[in-house]
């Protein structure tokens, strides 16, 4: 059965307008990224095509496009609504927002507070936000460079069994297991403790098994999910544009739309 494009658009319009209202009230303005960008290996997602002379990407990941554009000179608080494609033409509608040239930890705090305010305004109260640090994994992963991608993949799909089968020392497996299984309100990582304490919401946790998503993230990453069905509502993290501190989050509008039916 074909989707009713008018009903689908009406539902998305309601959700996006609610989100826009919160973001505008908090000093953000809308960015209109292009649908087509010249191909670069630094751009993520998107469908690659050629005009016979050059290669391009159709609807790539917006954050990677911002980083590639490298035009940030002063603080910007932006949001965007965009359809993102992968190489198989699978489509995801996103609403993302970013703080560019922000302050360390203050930017992450504001991004997460906005996520809580947006979901509350949408009357979605059952959710958790897990925060983690990519940097805490670096020492361990540097010990097993041959298996680095295998370990990252296993963590992304939350399957420690994939790590157990790797030919690495048991001591290193134990280190990985300790990080993989850590979830709580306080850790031995000061920046994560400070972030959780500052936000002071019982739905936010430190989960060191959260290290997934784009390779442009530098340190702190987070994901927002619904515990009732396990659906990922959004994810984001901290990165840099021409050495300026930045942080952002993108909501999956398709998932939120289904939750609001």
C-alpha positions in Angstrom: 0.0 0.0 0.0 1.3 3.4 -0.9 1.8 5.9 1.9 -0.6 8.8 2.1 1.9 11.6 1.4 -0.5 14.3 2.7 -1.1 12.5 6.0 2.6 11.8 6.4 3.5 15.4 5.7 0.9 16.7 8.1 2.2 14.5 10.9 5.8 15.6 10.2 4.8 19.3 9.9 3.2 19.2 13.4 6.4 17.6 14.9 8.8 19.9 13.1 6.9 23.0 14.0 6.9 22.1 17.7 10.7 21.5 17.5 11.3 24.7 15.6 9.4 26.7 18.2 11.7 25.5 21.0 14.8 26.1 19.0 13.9 29.6 17.9 12.9 30.5 21.4 16.4 29.4 22.5 18.2 31.6 19.9 18.7 29.2 17.0 18.1 30.1 13.4 17.3 27.8 10.5 20.1 26.7 8.1 19.3 25.5 4.6 22.0 23.1 3.5 22.3 22.2 -0.2 20.9 18.9 -1.5 24.0 18.3 -3.6 27.6 18.7 -2.6 30.8 18.0 -4.4 32.2 14.6 -3.4 34.8 14.5 -0.7 36.0 11.5 1.3 35.3 13.5 4.4 31.5 13.7 3.7 29.4 11.0 5.2 26.3 9.2 3.8 24.6 10.6 0.7 24.3 8.9 -2.7 27.4 9.3 -4.9 26.9 10.1 -8.6 28.8 11.7 -11.5 28.0 14.2 -14.2 30.8 12.6 -16.4 33.4 15.1 -15.1 33.1 15.3 -11.4 31.6 13.2 -8.5 28.9 14.5 -6.2 26.9 13.4 -3.2 23.1 13.7 -3.1 21.8 14.7 0.4 24.9 13.9 2.5 25.1 14.1 6.3 24.8 17.8 7.2 27.4 17.9 10.0 30.1 16.4 7.9 29.2 19.0 5.2 29.5 21.8 7.8 33.0 20.5 8.8 34.1 20.2 5.2 32.8 23.7 4.4 35.0 25.1 7.2 33.5 28.6 7.3 32.8 29.1 11.0 34.3 32.4 12.2 32.1 33.1 15.2 29.5 31.4 17.4 26.4 30.1 15.6 23.3 28.3 16.9 21.6 26.7 14.0 19.1 24.0 13.1 18.1 22.3 9.9 15.5 19.9 8.5 17.0 17.5 6.0 16.4 14.2 4.2 19.6 12.2 4.4 20.3 9.3 2.0 22.7 6.4 2.1 24.4 4.8 -0.9 21.4 2.4 -1.3 18.9 5.3 -1.4 17.5 4.6 2.0 16.1 7.8 3.3 15.9 9.3 6.8 14.3 12.6 7.7 16.2 14.5 10.4 16.0 17.6 12.4 19.4 18.5 13.7 20.7 21.5 15.6 24.3 22.6 16.3 26.2 25.0 18.4 29.3 26.1 16.5 32.3 27.8 18.2 30.8 27.0 21.6 32.4 26.5 25.0 33.6 23.1 26.2 30.9 21.2 28.2 28.6 24.3 28.1 27.8 23.4 24.5 27.0 19.7 25.3 24.9 20.8 28.2 22.8 23.2 26.1 22.4 20.6 23.4 21.1 18.0 25.8 18.9 20.5 27.7 17.3 21.4 24.3 16.7 17.7 23.5 14.9 17.3 26.9 12.8 20.5 26.2 11.9 19.4 22.7 10.8 15.9 23.7 8.9 17.3 26.7 7.1 19.7 24.4 6.2 16.8 22.1 4.8 15.0 25.2 7.4 12.3 25.0 8.5 11.7 28.5 9.7 8.1 28.5 13.3 8.4 27.2 16.9 8.1 28.3 20.0 10.0 27.3 23.3 8.1 27.5 26.5 10.1 27.4 30.0 8.7 26.8 33.5 9.6 25.8 35.4 8.3 22.8 38.7 9.3 24.3 38.4 6.8 27.1 38.5 4.0 24.5 41.6 5.2 22.7 44.2 3.6 25.1 42.5 0.2 24.8 41.9 0.3 21.1 45.5 1.4 20.4 46.6 -1.9 22.0 44.7 -3.9 19.4 44.9 -1.9 16.2 44.3 -4.9 14.0 40.9 -5.5 15.6 39.9 -1.8 16.2 37.1 -1.8 13.7 35.8 -5.2 14.8 35.6 -4.0 18.4 33.9 -0.7 17.4 31.3 -2.7 15.4 30.7 -5.0 18.3 30.1 -2.1 20.7 27.8 -0.3 18.2 25.5 -3.4 18.0 25.9 -4.0 21.8 27.2 -7.6 21.2 30.2 -8.4 23.4 30.2 -11.9 22.1 31.8 -10.6 18.9 34.7 -9.4 21.0 35.1 -12.7 22.9 35.8 -14.5 19.6 38.8 -12.2 18.7 42.3 -13.3 19.1 43.4 -10.8 21.7 44.8 -11.1 25.3 42.2 -11.8 28.0 43.5 -8.9 30.0 42.6 -6.5 27.2 39.2 -8.2 26.8 38.6 -7.6 30.5 39.4 -3.9 30.0 37.0 -3.7 27.1 34.3 -5.5 29.1 34.7 -3.1 32.0 34.1 -0.1 29.6 31.5 -1.9 27.6 29.3 -2.7 30.6 29.7 0.5 32.6 26.5 2.4 33.1 25.8 4.7 36.0 25.4 8.3 37.3 29.1 8.7 38.2 32.3 7.5 36.7 36.0 8.2 36.9 35.7 10.6 34.0 35.4 14.2 35.4 34.0 15.8 32.3 31.1 13.2 32.1 30.4 13.6 35.8 30.3 17.4 35.4 27.9 17.1 32.5 25.5 14.7 34.2 25.6 16.8 37.5 24.9 20.1 35.6 21.9 18.8 33.8 20.5 17.0 36.9 17.9 14.9 35.2 17.2 11.3 36.3 16.9 10.2 32.6 20.6 11.0 31.8 23.3 8.3 32.4 26.9 7.7 31.7 27.1 4.7 29.5 30.6 4.0 28.2 29.4 1.5 25.8 28.0 4.4 23.7 30.8 5.1 21.2 29.0 4.8 17.9 28.2 7.1 15.0 30.3 9.4 12.9 34.1 9.4 13.0 34.3 13.2 13.2 33.2 13.1 16.8 36.2 14.0 19.0 35.2 13.2 22.6 31.8 13.3 24.2 28.9 11.6 22.4 25.4 10.8 23.3 22.2 9.1 22.2 18.6 9.6 23.0 16.3 6.5 23.0 12.9 5.2 24.1 13.2 2.4 26.7 9.8 1.0 25.9 10.7 -0.1 22.4 14.5 0.6 22.2 14.1 3.0 19.3 16.9 5.5 18.8 15.3 9.0 18.8 18.5 10.9 18.2 22.2 11.0 18.6 25.0 13.5 18.5 28.3 14.6 19.9 31.2 17.0 20.0 33.5 17.8 17.1 35.6 20.6 15.7 35.3 22.9 12.7 38.6 24.7 11.7 39.7 24.0 15.4 36.6 25.7 16.8 34.6 23.7 19.4 31.2 22.5 18.2 28.5 20.1 19.3 25.2 18.9 17.8 22.4 16.4 17.8 20.1 15.1 15.1 16.6 13.7 15.8 15.2 10.9 13.6 11.9 12.4 12.5 10.6 9.1 11.1 11.0 7.4 14.5 9.4 10.3 16.4 6.5 10.4 13.9 5.7 6.7 14.6 5.8 7.3 18.3 3.3 10.2 17.9 0.7 8.2 16.0 
